[in-house]
Amino acid sequence: MKTDTRADATTSPFNIVILGGGSAGWMTAAALANTLPQEHFNISLVESEQIGTVSVGEATIPGIHDFNRFLNINEQELVKATNATFKLGIEFEGWTKGGKYLHPFGPYGLNKNGVPFHQLWLKAKLAGEDVGELVNFNMEGLAAQQNKFSPKLNIPNFPIKHLNYAFHLDAVLYANYLRQYAEPKGVKRIEGQFEQARLNNEGFIQSLTLTDGREVPGDFFIDCSGFKALLIEKTLHARYEDWRHWLPCDSAVAIQSKSQPQVNSFTKAIAHEHGWRWQIPLQNRVGNGLVYSSRFMTEDQALEKLQSLVKEELITEPNQLRWVNGCRPEPWRKNCVAIGLSAGFIEPLESTGLQLIQSAIFRLLSLFPDKHFNQSNIDTYNRFANAEIASIRDFVILHYKQTDNDHSPFWNYCRNMDVPDSLKDKMEMYQQNGNLFRENNELFSELNWLSVMNGQGMLPKTTHPLTRQFTTQEIMSDLQQIESGYSRIVDSLPSHDEFLAMLG
Ligand SMILES: Cc1cc2nc3c(=O)[nH]c(=O)nc-3n(C[C@H](O)[C@H](O)[C@H](O)COP(=O)(O)OP(=O)(O)OC[C@H]3O[C@@H](n4cnc5c(N)ncnc54)[C@H](O)[C@@H]3O)c2cc1C
């Protein structure tokens, strides 16, 4: 802190206190313990078993491999410890009148002379050719459709060497796993309930007071207390920006059921009249959840609906959840940074919760403070955090806006709502000539946007000028070769169930 002139702010031990032991708390603890030398940094984590965690957050996206590599985690061990399965993408059902589509993790076809593959596919499609579905040119999508899985493809002379995938994992076991990783590296766990924080004259947090009277002093506090945001909001009053007018689903009921006969290698997101529901298969059970807008459906109606839709035997009590889609423009204020649900949340449609946590951790490590808490570090952190979540927001809004569903007031609202200009611009550009452009290192790439725009029925008027160099006949011949090659290779892969059995 600026006024702390008693000790050299860069050499005396730096005490970090994490409040909360959900996925955010233990991911942060694990990453800091892995990076910060114990002789200079003390890390404590306060959590309360009585309060518990949100206990959802089971579908990940491929960025999780970066986090695992960073922690040097053996993924085979992680899969066993968290009852995980493999995820090649998300299947969307009922998001338009068109039925189903896949948003797979991975590229489509092969680019030609610098022209993106989808532009070639679109050119042939606009010329009236029978080009088939875009997913037929995507290895992950084809594998998911047949419930196949293999991380590596050892096929001579074939340019694709691996499939892009993520995991479905048990959120509670994941936090336990990271706790077992972090504690031997020096993280001190304090079981207890937070009551209030003590502040100094400048409004910086000095210590946490627990309900039994214990004090936990620190130099830097990381608020991982979930939706309660006990430090960043209740103590430091950082405001929250509400995006529910663009993302009206603000509630969910989650329940676990016994396994299905076949374990899918993808997440299911199935639309209903007032939102959607997820199906996330683990090795030993399925996570189910009905996401809905509380403006259009009550808790009781949601539970009844979910119970009627899940065919397998239910094995847990329902978990009712409420949130406000949005973000905190200042997730870092003074000597406190919020990570996880306390910093903001975009509903779980594209499984971005854990990804936002890991990128917040990496950003924090790059801009790590000393006791001076340099404001330009804090401002930079906040600027990038805002840009990241805003681009995810736009991507998720697209699924609701770009629909022809008209069977309920919920879908009519979504179809007709105004959307952010940043999203309007992206939609307009694609609509004109199929162009997609990834800005400022945003999380979702052109391929992700393409999957959803195409899947939700957008068809550009024309294509990129560079497609003029290829005739439709040339394109059709390439498409046929790619499609038959890909499908032959996918046919030869083991099923997801077989692959899981091989892992033992
Ligand atoms: C319906 C839903 C579905 C989701 N699905 C996905 C998904 O598929 N994929 C994905 O990546 N993300 C998903 N998420 C997001 C994901 O669950 C969260 O990002 C992740 O679990 C992190 O939560 P957290 O650690 O911030 O909060 P929590 O899990 O709520 O943890 C808060 C911690 O603070 C502690 N705490 C609270 N009050 C006190 C107190 N007074 N004293 C001491 N400790 C206290 C609690 O005990 C707990 O340890 C989903 C979220 C929701 C709501």
The ligand as an SDF file (V2000), in Angstrom:
LIG
                    3D

 53 58  0  0  0  0  0  0  0  0999 V2000
  -25.7510  -22.8710  -13.3950 C   0  0  0  0  0  0  0  0  0  0  0  0
  -24.2750  -22.7610  -13.6280 C   0  0  0  0  0  0  0  0  0  0  0  0
  -23.6600  -23.6400  -14.4990 C   0  0  0  0  0  0  0  0  0  0  0  0
  -22.2940  -23.5180  -14.7510 C   0  0  0  0  0  0  0  0  0  0  0  0
  -21.6970  -24.3450  -15.6560 N   0  0  0  0  0  0  0  0  0  0  0  0
  -20.4040  -24.1490  -15.9740 C   0  0  0  0  0  0  0  0  0  0  0  0
  -19.7610  -24.9730  -16.9330 C   0  0  0  0  0  0  0  0  0  0  0  0
  -20.3420  -25.9150  -17.4800 O   0  0  0  0  0  0  0  0  0  0  0  0
  -18.4640  -24.7280  -17.2130 N   0  0  0  0  0  0  0  0  0  0  0  0
  -17.7580  -23.7260  -16.6020 C   0  0  0  0  0  0  0  0  0  0  0  0
  -16.5840  -23.5300  -16.9200 O   0  0  0  0  0  0  0  0  0  0  0  0
  -18.3350  -22.9530  -15.6690 N   0  0  0  0  0  0  0  0  0  0  0  0
  -19.6300  -23.1370  -15.3450 C   0  0  0  0  0  0  0  0  0  0  0  0
  -20.2020  -22.3660  -14.3850 N   0  0  0  0  0  0  0  0  0  0  0  0
  -19.3630  -21.4120  -13.6610 C   0  0  0  0  0  0  0  0  0  0  0  0
  -18.5690  -22.1500  -12.5930 C   0  0  0  0  0  0  0  0  0  0  0  0
  -19.4350  -22.9320  -11.7950 O   0  0  0  0  0  0  0  0  0  0  0  0
  -17.8270  -21.1650  -11.7170 C   0  0  0  0  0  0  0  0  0  0  0  0
  -17.1040  -20.2900  -12.5340 O   0  0  0  0  0  0  0  0  0  0  0  0
  -16.8600  -21.8920  -10.8210 C   0  0  0  0  0  0  0  0  0  0  0  0
  -17.4720  -22.9330  -10.1340 O   0  0  0  0  0  0  0  0  0  0  0  0
  -16.2280  -20.9420   -9.8360 C   0  0  0  0  0  0  0  0  0  0  0  0
  -17.0950  -20.6170   -8.8010 O   0  0  0  0  0  0  0  0  0  0  0  0
  -16.4850  -19.7980   -7.5950 P   0  0  0  0  0  0  0  0  0  0  0  0
  -15.3330  -20.5630   -7.0360 O   0  0  0  0  0  0  0  0  0  0  0  0
  -16.2630  -18.4010   -8.0410 O   0  0  0  0  0  0  0  0  0  0  0  0
  -17.6970  -19.7630   -6.5540 O   0  0  0  0  0  0  0  0  0  0  0  0
  -18.2350  -20.8770   -5.5370 P   0  0  0  0  0  0  0  0  0  0  0  0
  -18.1220  -22.2410   -6.0610 O   0  0  0  0  0  0  0  0  0  0  0  0
  -19.5740  -20.3970   -5.1000 O   0  0  0  0  0  0  0  0  0  0  0  0
  -17.2450  -20.7750   -4.3000 O   0  0  0  0  0  0  0  0  0  0  0  0
  -17.3710  -19.7670   -3.3240 C   0  0  0  0  0  0  0  0  0  0  0  0
  -16.5170  -20.1340   -2.1290 C   0  0  0  0  0  0  0  0  0  0  0  0
  -16.6260  -19.0880   -1.1720 O   0  0  0  0  0  0  0  0  0  0  0  0
  -16.8670  -19.6630    0.0910 C   0  0  0  0  0  0  0  0  0  0  0  0
  -17.6080  -18.7230    0.9290 N   0  0  0  0  0  0  0  0  0  0  0  0
  -18.7580  -18.0570    0.6320 C   0  0  0  0  0  0  0  0  0  0  0  0
  -19.1420  -17.3380    1.6940 N   0  0  0  0  0  0  0  0  0  0  0  0
  -18.1950  -17.5420    2.6550 C   0  0  0  0  0  0  0  0  0  0  0  0
  -18.0260  -17.0580    3.9820 C   0  0  0  0  0  0  0  0  0  0  0  0
  -18.9020  -16.2220    4.5560 N   0  0  0  0  0  0  0  0  0  0  0  0
  -16.9680  -17.4810    4.6750 N   0  0  0  0  0  0  0  0  0  0  0  0
  -16.0510  -18.3470    4.1440 C   0  0  0  0  0  0  0  0  0  0  0  0
  -16.1650  -18.8230    2.8900 N   0  0  0  0  0  0  0  0  0  0  0  0
  -17.2330  -18.4270    2.1790 C   0  0  0  0  0  0  0  0  0  0  0  0
  -17.6900  -20.9020   -0.2000 C   0  0  0  0  0  0  0  0  0  0  0  0
  -17.6460  -21.8080    0.8830 O   0  0  0  0  0  0  0  0  0  0  0  0
  -16.9460  -21.4210   -1.4280 C   0  0  0  0  0  0  0  0  0  0  0  0
  -15.8110  -22.1510   -1.0020 O   0  0  0  0  0  0  0  0  0  0  0  0
  -21.5430  -22.5080  -14.0910 C   0  0  0  0  0  0  0  0  0  0  0  0
  -22.1710  -21.6620  -13.1710 C   0  0  0  0  0  0  0  0  0  0  0  0
  -23.5220  -21.7760  -12.9430 C   0  0  0  0  0  0  0  0  0  0  0  0
  -24.1800  -20.8430  -11.9670 C   0  0  0  0  0  0  0  0  0  0  0  0
  1  2  1  0
  2  3  1  0
  2 52  2  0
  3  4  2  0
  4  5  1  0
  4 50  1  0
  5  6  2  0
  6  7  1  0
  6 13  1  0
  7  8  2  0
  7  9  1  0
  9 10  1  0
 10 11  2  0
 10 12  1  0
 12 13  2  0
 13 14  1  0
 14 15  1  0
 14 50  1  0
 15 16  1  0
 16 17  1  0
 16 18  1  0
 18 19  1  0
 18 20  1  0
 20 21  1  0
 20 22  1  0
 22 23  1  0
 23 24  1  0
 24 25  2  0
 24 26  1  0
 24 27  1  0
 27 28  1  0
 28 29  2  0
 28 30  1  0
 28 31  1  0
 31 32  1  0
 32 33  1  0
 33 34  1  0
 33 48  1  0
 34 35  1  0
 35 36  1  0
 35 46  1  0
 36 37  1  0
 36 45  1  0
 37 38  2  0
 38 39  1  0
 39 40  1  0
 39 45  2  0
 40 41  1  0
 40 42  2  0
 42 43  1  0
 43 44  2  0
 44 45  1  0
 46 47  1  0
 46 48  1  0
 48 49  1  0
 50 51  2  0
 51 52  1  0
 52 53  1  0
M  END
$$$$
